[in-house]
Amino acid sequence: MVDVRIILSALWIALMLVFLLGDVIRIFAGDFTAGELAGRQAAPWMWLLIAAIMLTPIGMIVLSLVPPSPATLHSRLGRSGPNRRAALCTRPRCGR
């Protein structure tokens, strides 16, 4: 079975591609005028909001792939005693 984190990142990538496809189709259809949104001049805060919306999927892809899964983290933190240092280490030989 495929890891849930891989599925989530694939869904976020699909959302980014939908954003990109919508933008490209709009440009090629001739509905695009640089610096305008809905026929009005775009304010700087609008561009910042658009950038935040476009950066959200990128951040979610990174957050779904980079950190360890909660189940793995809790299983490592639950160990105690002399093996705790080895349990928290992710490299093959750092606990020895």
Backbone hydrogen bonds in HBPLUS format (Angstrom, degrees):
<---DONOR---> <-ACCEPTOR-->    atom                        ^
c    i                          cat <-CA-CA->   ^        H-A-AA   ^      H-
h    n   atom  resd res      DA  || num        DHA   H-A  angle D-A-AA Bond
n    s   type  num  typ     dist DA aas  dist angle  dist       angle   num
A0006-ILE N   A0003-ASP O   3.13 MM   3  5.42 127.5  2.42 102.7 115.1     1
A0007-ILE N   A0003-ASP O   3.25 MM   4  6.65 156.4  2.30 148.5 154.9     2
A0008-LEU N   A0004-VAL O   2.88 MM   4  6.16 162.6  1.91 154.9 159.5     3
A0009-SER N   A0005-ARG O   3.01 MM   4  6.16 162.3  2.04 143.4 148.3     4
A0010-ALA N   A0006-ILE O   2.94 MM   4  6.11 151.1  2.03 144.2 152.4     5
A0011-LEU N   A0007-ILE O   2.96 MM   4  6.26 150.4  2.05 147.8 155.6     6
A0012-TRP N   A0008-LEU O   3.00 MM   4  6.32 155.3  2.06 150.8 157.4     7
A0013-ILE N   A0009-SER O   2.94 MM   4  6.16 151.6  2.03 144.3 152.2     8
A0014-ALA N   A0010-ALA O   2.93 MM   4  6.16 152.3  2.01 142.7 150.4     9
A0015-LEU N   A0011-LEU O   2.99 MM   4  6.29 151.0  2.07 143.9 151.4    10
A0016-MET N   A0012-TRP O   3.02 MM   4  6.33 155.6  2.08 145.8 151.9    11
A0017-LEU N   A0013-ILE O   2.97 MM   4  6.26 154.1  2.04 148.7 155.8    12
A0018-VAL N   A0014-ALA O   2.98 MM   4  6.26 144.1  2.11 144.1 153.7    13
A0019-PHE N   A0015-LEU O   3.04 MM   4  6.39 157.5  2.09 149.8 155.2    14
A0020-LEU N   A0016-MET O   2.95 MM   4  6.23 162.9  1.98 149.7 154.3    15
A0021-LEU N   A0017-LEU O   2.81 MM   4  5.93 159.3  1.85 145.1 151.1    16
A0022-GLY N   A0018-VAL O   2.95 MM   4  6.12 161.5  1.99 149.7 154.3    17
A0023-ASP N   A0019-PHE O   3.06 MM   4  6.34 157.1  2.12 149.5 155.6    18
A0024-VAL N   A0020-LEU O   2.91 MM   4  6.14 165.3  1.94 156.1 160.0    19
A0025-ILE N   A0021-LEU O   2.91 MM   4  6.02 167.2  1.93 153.1 156.8    20
A0026-ARG N   A0022-GLY O   3.07 MM   4  6.13 153.9  2.14 140.1 147.4    21
A0027-ILE N   A0023-ASP O   3.00 MM   4  6.26 152.5  2.08 147.3 154.5    22
A0028-PHE N   A0024-VAL O   2.97 MM   4  6.20 170.4  1.98 157.1 159.0    23
A0029-ALA N   A0025-ILE O   2.92 MM   4  5.95 140.5  2.08 142.3 152.7    24
A0031-ASP N   A0026-ARG O   3.25 MM   5  5.58 141.3  2.41 166.4 168.9    25
A0030-GLY N   A0027-ILE O   3.20 MM   3  5.46 152.7  2.28 104.2 112.4    26
A0036-GLU N   A0033-THR O   3.18 MM   3  5.75 156.9  2.23 144.0 141.4    27
A0042-ALA N   A0035-GLY O   3.06 MM   7  5.91 171.2  2.07 152.0 151.1    28
A0037-LEU N   A0040-ARG O   2.83 MM   3  5.42 156.0  1.89 160.2 163.0    29
A0040-ARG N   A0037-LEU O   3.11 MM   3  5.42 165.6  2.13 113.0 117.3    30
A0046-MET N   A0043-ALA O   2.99 MM   3  5.34 133.4  2.21 106.9 119.5    31
A0047-TRP N   A0043-ALA O   3.39 MM   4  6.89 150.6  2.48 149.2 156.7    32
A0048-LEU N   A0044-PRO O   3.08 MM   4  6.41 152.2  2.16 146.9 154.9    33
A0049-LEU N   A0045-TRP O   2.96 MM   4  6.17 153.0  2.04 142.0 148.9    34
A0050-ILE N   A0046-MET O   2.92 MM   4  6.18 158.3  1.97 148.8 154.8    35
A0051-ALA N   A0047-TRP O   2.91 MM   4  6.09 155.3  1.97 144.0 150.8    36
A0052-ALA N   A0048-LEU O   2.97 MM   4  6.22 154.1  2.04 145.1 151.9    37
A0053-ILE N   A0049-LEU O   2.96 MM   4  6.23 156.2  2.02 148.3 154.8    38
A0054-MET N   A0050-ILE O   2.95 MM   4  6.20 153.5  2.02 147.6 154.8    39
A0055-LEU N   A0051-ALA O   2.86 MM   4  6.02 141.3  2.01 144.1 154.9    40
A0056-THR N   A0052-ALA O   3.11 MM   4  6.16 133.4  2.33 142.5 152.0    41
A0059-GLY N   A0055-LEU O   2.97 MM   4  6.23 163.7  2.00 159.7 163.7    42
A0060-MET N   A0056-THR O   2.96 MM   4  6.17 153.2  2.03 151.8 159.8    43
A0061-ILE N   A0057-PRO O   2.92 MM   4  6.13 145.9  2.04 144.8 153.1    44
A0062-VAL N   A0058-ILE O   3.17 MM   4  6.48 163.7  2.19 149.8 153.3    45
A0063-LEU N   A0059-GLY O   2.87 MM   4  6.08 162.3  1.90 148.2 153.8    46
A0064-SER N   A0060-MET O   2.88 MM   4  5.90 137.9  2.06 137.1 147.1    47
A0065-LEU N   A0061-ILE O   3.17 MM   4  6.31 134.3  2.39 141.8 152.3    48
A0065-LEU N   A0062-VAL O   3.26 MM   3  5.36 136.8  2.46  98.0 109.3    49
A0066-VAL N   A0062-VAL O   2.89 MM   4  5.71 169.3  1.90 160.1 162.7    50
A0073-LEU N   A0069-SER O   3.07 MM   4  6.34 161.7  2.10 155.9 161.6    51
A0074-HIS N   A0070-PRO O   2.90 MM   4  6.04 166.2  1.92 153.7 156.6    52
A0075-SER N   A0071-ALA O   3.08 MM   4  6.18 151.9  2.16 140.9 148.6    53
A0076-ARG N   A0072-THR O   3.09 MM   4  6.31 145.4  2.22 142.4 151.2    54
A0077-LEU N   A0073-LEU O   2.95 MM   4  6.20 158.9  2.00 151.0 156.9    55
A0078-GLY N   A0074-HIS O   2.96 MM   4  5.90 137.6  2.14 141.0 150.5    56
A0084-ARG N   A0081-GLY O   3.11 MM   3  5.61 166.4  2.13 118.3 121.4    57
A0087-ALA N   A0083-ASN O   2.83 MM   4  6.05 143.0  1.97 147.2 158.9    58
A0088-LEU N   A0084-ARG O   3.03 MM   4  6.28 146.1  2.15 150.0 157.0    59
